[in-house]
């Protein structure tokens, strides 16, 4: 997801189009990407730490993007 303060042209375009579709009261639209990983980990904390490292070192540009980790059981 783009960090706060970083321009998000896709989000802005969607936000401007919403009223034409009769959708009111929606603001602060941000567009990002979703990446799914399956990881072998000892526990949920280990999974979060390892996925956070992958995101911060490889998948996200820390200058303009933030990331959020969700752990789901298999």
Phi, psi and omega in degrees: 000138176299141177294156174303138180091347177267130180302138178231083183302322179296314179298319179295319179296316178298315181300319179291330182279339185303313180300326178295338177267005180078018181257110185252161173075020178248127182217175178056045180287128178232139180246130179224198179235158178239132179234130180252133179231144169250127186227138173275121182217155181293323181200179183298320179298317177297318179299314180299315180299314183292317179293321177300321178295317178300315180296312184289331182266339188225314192272330183248144172270104187296346179286322186237352184236150170242166178221160181225130182257130174239126179257124178243136178289150177275000000 
